[in-house]
Amino acid sequence: MEVKAKEEAAKPSEVTPVVAEQYGLGQHPALSDMIQLMDLPSTYLPETGKHRSSGRLIIVGDVHGMKEELQALLDKVKFDKKHDHLILAGDMISKGPDSPGVVDLAMELGATGIRGNHEDRIILADADMKTKHMDTGSPGPSEEKDKKEDSLEEESFSHGDYKDRALVKALGHKRIKWLKECPVILRVGKLGSMGEVVVVHAGLAPGVKLEKQDPVLVMNMRTIGKHGVPSDGRDGTKWRKVWNKFQKKLPKHDRTTVIYGHDSKQGLQVEKYSIGVDTGCHRGGKLTAVVIEGGPSDHTHKIVHVKCKAA
């Protein structure tokens, strides 16, 4: 099921970004305790200048429960908890072997997490279980215990199939509480030539204020149709193409670079004002990080990855 109806395929030149008056917050159960937008404390921003500190931002794509690979990536970039700050761009959990371990590591390192579609569905499943007074990770009467794919694979709204319920139990209250505190949109701040840097899980609609973005689509979008309507489907123009074209028309001081995950089929996608870092770790691909640090006069960034074993 798609969050929005599929739009007809369109060339980038035919796509008109939506405007705030046409596009507002999407409907989402109030019980999800969702945080739409959060600002990263300025103390985490890498410094520039001759006497700058060594602090960096390490922004990692979809971990999906692959704790060993996350630790290997942090070791590769020589992550220093005292000076560096870790940001996880959503889908930290599910699919891989150690979702609780990933959340524990994130909490231990004081990381900032982003709410992705998989965090969203687990949070909703947890709320659903509490509403129905359920406390089971067992399959229901119509659920096969050994099924390979769950029926809600790419849906944000979950009523909790048994794999979701089992993960809710495995995570427990403390970890789920931490996941609930992860924003849908993280506004990092202005970082030199990158402009305003924002981290989300899936994407942003061009021309719409961060406060007015539809959170469900921010966690799920892949394309934008010719009428400017974002969709989680693959018909239409890749949202990043529309985004980059839109940014280049803005004054330089108003431009925004988005770092995101979610679309492992596209793999690493580096463009002027967007960087896609879901490189399919849980499927035996890579786990990728954007490392941002300060320089004498501007910020620099580089891509670092480690190879992954299939979950």
N, C-alpha and C positions, 0 to 999 in steps of 0.2 A: 504494500500500500504506500502511496506517495503522500507526503504532507500537503502538497498542492497538486492540482491537476497538471498533467504534462502540458507543456507549451510547445508550440510548433518550433522546429529548428529555425534559428535565425542567424544571420551574419552579424558580427559585432557592430557594423555600421548601422544596422537596422534596430539595434537595441537601445531603448531610451530608459535610463535609470529612473526608478520610481522616486517620487518626492514624498516628504513626510506626510503631507495632507492625504495621500492616497494609501498610506501604509503604516499601520500602527502595531501596537503590541498584540501578539497572537493570544488566543485563549489557551489557558493552561490551568490545571486544577490548583486552587488556592492552597491546598494542603501540601504542595510541594516545597513551600518555603524558599522559593527561587530568588536568588540575587541576580538582578539583571546586569548591573554594571558596578565595577569596583576599580578604584585607582590604586596602582602600585605605589607604596610609600617611596618618596623621592630618595630616601637614604639607600635604596637598592640600585639606583641608576648609576651606571659606570661614569666615572669622571673623565674630563678631558683637561689638557693643560700640562705644563711642565711638572707640577707637583701633584699630579693625580694619584689616587689610590689604585690598587690593583684589582678592585672588585669588578666582576663580570656578571652578565645575565646568561644563563644556560637554559634555552627553551627547547624542550624535547617533545617530539611527536608521539603518536598513539603507542603507549607502552603495552596495553592489553594484558596486564598480569605477568609480564615477562621481567621479573625482578632481577634475575641474574644478568640479563642484557642491559638493564638500566644501570646496575652497579658497574658493569664493564664500561659503559659509555662515560659514566661519571669519572671512573678511574682514568680513562683515556684522555679526558680533557683536564685531568688533575683538579677536579672540583675541590674547592676549599670552602668549607662551611662558614668560616669566619669572615670571608670576603666576598664570596660568590653567592648568587641567588638563583635557585632552580624554579623554573616554571614548567608545568606539565600541561600540554595543550589539549586536554580532554581524552576520553577513552583510556583512562589509566587502568581500568579494570575490565573483567570479562574476557573470555576466550582462552587466555593464557593460564599457566599452572599456579600462579601465586598472587592473586589480586590482593589479599590481605597484606602480604609482604610488601607489595608496591606502595600501598597506602601507609603502612608503618614507616617505610623508608622516607616517603614524602614528609610525613609528620616529624620524623626525627631530624630531618634536614631543614625544617622550617620552610618547606617549599610552598609555592602558590599553585593551586590546581585550578583548571578550567572545567566547567561542567560540560561534558560531551553527551551525546545521545545515550551512551551506555550508562554513564552515571545517572542520567535523568531517569531512565527506565528502572534502575535499581532503587532509586529514591522513591519513585512512584509505587514500585512493587512493595517496598517496605511500608509505605503509608497504607496501601491497599490491604496488606496482611494485618496491620494494626486495626484498621476499620472493621475487618471481618473476623478479628480475633484468631487469626491463623498463626501457627508456629510450626510450620512443616516445610521441609525441603524435599518432600517425597512427591512423586508424580501423582497427579489426579487420576480419576478413573478413565479419562479419555486421553491421557498423555503416556506415550511410550517411554519407558525408562532408558532405553538404549538409542533413542533417536539422535541423529548426528547434527541436525539443524533445528534450532527452535523456531517457532512460528512467528516470532517478533523480531527477527534478526536486525532489520533496519528501521524499526518503528520507535519513535520516541515515547509514545504513550503505551505503557505496558500495564496489563492487569495482573501480571505476575505469573508466567508459566513456571514449571517446577525448577528449571535451571536458575531462574531469577530468584525464586524463593530460597533455594539452596545457597546462592551467593549472598543474599541478605543475611542468612544465618551465619555464614562463614565470616562475613565482615563484622557483624555485631554493632552494637549501638555507638560506640566511640568512633569507629571508622566512618560509619554512615553520617554521623553528626559532622565530621570533618568534610565529607563530600558535599553535604548540604550547604556548607559555608563557601564552597567554590563558586565564583561568579560565572555567568554565561559569557560575559565580556570583561576582559581585563585591559584597562587603559594604562599602558606602561609609562608613557610620557614622551616628550620630544627628545629625539636622539640624533641631532645633527642632520646630515643629508638623508637619513631615513624618514625624517619628518616625525609626525606623531606615530608611535608604534602601539599597535593594539594586538592582543592575542585572543583568538576565539577558537572554537573547535572546528567549525565547518566553513563559515563565510559571513560576509556582510553585504547588505544591499547598498549600492552606491547612492549618494545623495540623501541618505536617511540618517538623522542624528542617532548616536549610539543609544540614547535613552528611548528612542522610538523603534528600534529594530525589533522584529518578531523573534523572540527567544527560541522558539521551536525551530525556525528556519536557520537561525545562527548556529544551532547545533546540528543541522541536517542538510543545508543547501549544497547543491553541486552546480546548478545551472541557473540562468536567467532567461526567460522567454522573451519573445520580441516585444511584448507589451510591458516589459520591465518587472514581471512577476517572478520572484525566486522560486525554485523548486528543488526537491531532493532527487528528482529524476535526472536522467542523463540526456534527455532531448532538450535542445536549446543551446545557448552559448555558455561556455564555461564562465562561471561568475567572475573568476579572476581576470578574464580578458576584458569584461565590461568594467571591472573595478580599476584596472590599470589605465585603460583609456580615459576613464572619468578623472582619475587623479592627475593625469598629465595636462588636463585642461584647467586645473585649479592653480592659483598662485602657489609658488613653491612653499611658502610658509603655512599653507593650509592643507598640504598633502599628508596622507596617512599610509603607512606600511602595515599590512596585516600578516601575521604569522599564524598558520592554521594547520590542521591535520585532516582527518576524516576520510580522505579519498585515496586509499592505497592503490587503487587501479591506475591512478594517474602517476603515482610515485612522486619523487622529488620534483617540485615545480618552483623554480627560482625566477621571478620577474622583478622589475624595478620596484614595484610597490606591493608585492605579495610574495610570500615564501611558504610553500606547502611541504610539510615535513612528515606526512604519513607514508612510510616506505615499507609497510607490510611486515613488521617484525614477527608477529605471531604466525605468519605464513612461511617463515623461513627467509624473509627478506632482510632488511636492515632496520636498526633503530637510529634515528637521526636527531641531531641537535643543531640549533643555531646558536653560536657563541658570539655574544656582543660585548665588546670592550671599548674602553676609551683610548684615544690617541692624543698626540700633541695638540691637535686643533679640531678633530672630528671623531666620531665613533666609527668603528670598523666591525664587520661581522664575517664569520666564516662558517662553513658547513662541516660537521664532523659526524661520522657514523661508525657503528660496529655491526658485524654480521650476527644474524640470529639463527637459532635452531627452531624449526617449526614446532608449534605447540602440539 
